[in-house]
Amino acid sequence: MIEIEIQKSLKSSSGDMLLDIKMQLEERNLTTIYGPSGAGKSTLLHLLAGLIKPDTGRIAVGGILWSDTANSAFMPPQNRNIGLVFQEYALFPNMTVKENLIFGLRKSDPKKIINQLVEIMDLGQLQDRKPATLSGGQKQRVALARALVRKPDLLLLDEPLSALDHKMRVKLQSYILEVHREFKLTTVLISHDVSEIIRLSDFMIEMEEGTIVRSGDPATMFTNDRVNAKFQFTGEVMKMVKQDFIVIVTVLIGKDLVKVIANDKEAEELRIGDRVLIASKAFNPIIHKIH
């Protein structure tokens, strides 16, 4: 269990803001933090990593105090067993892929994990190349693998896929899910992508102006508990055509265009560009706007 009860004064675009967080995270879950820019999401990850200190409060991981202002206790980042991946890859340009991974090892760590990660992350043909010769997706795979070489107690991902195209995002989501399960990680991910959140997350926390405004199962939260179906896909409304008493809604799901029949009431709240969830219930497709 990860216990967090912290406060930190921040400057935001709208003025002073207090980050005031109280929550518990289950071990081995993948938890996503969602919310608008400036809500304090990245600051929360930096506090967990020990890159900044809270003004007041405590952070305990597995019963071990990482930070406790009441007792002037603070564990520095290098002593916290964490993996951290940002949007920027931060790879050493003078090292090969394999050398970048080896650099992350401690002397006491078994080197066999390097080969394991090379296989899982599909880096075999890349391991002797330097970062300058890699694509953005390949660099991000290396950055993720390097964050995992110490088998971290906590993996922190700050929008690691936001700069990639849709096809590469989906591919790397699969890698993240695979390593999360393979290494039985406790993972905290920041993301603005609703489909990514629903696909990857066990639990979601929504933040606004430094506080948690709600939390729970992501699919349920995005659909306001109104959809209960076996198959669910998220997409973007591309076109709406009214025919008699129905509206035909064209939705982009991945690379595919899917047409769904909606009644007037369902179509009323839809606009071109809206994110929607398509669900199959008793063989009838249901379309629902994601809030």
Buried (B, 14 or more C-beta within 10 A) or exposed (E): EBBBBBBBEBEBEEEEBEBBBEBEBEEEBBBBBBBEEBBBBBBBBBBBBBBEEBEEBBBBBEEEBBBBBEEEEBBEBEEBBBBBBBBEBEBEEEBBBBBBBBEBBEEEBEEEBBEBBBEBBEBEEBBEBBBEEBEEBBBBBBBBBBBBBBBBBBBBBBBBBEBBEEEBBBBBBEBBBEBBEEBEBBBBBBBBBBBBBBBBBBBBBBBEBBBBEEBEBBBBBBBEEEBEBEEBBBBBBBEBEEEEEBBBBBBBBEEEEBEBBBEEEBBEEBEEEBBBBBBEEEEEBBBBBBE
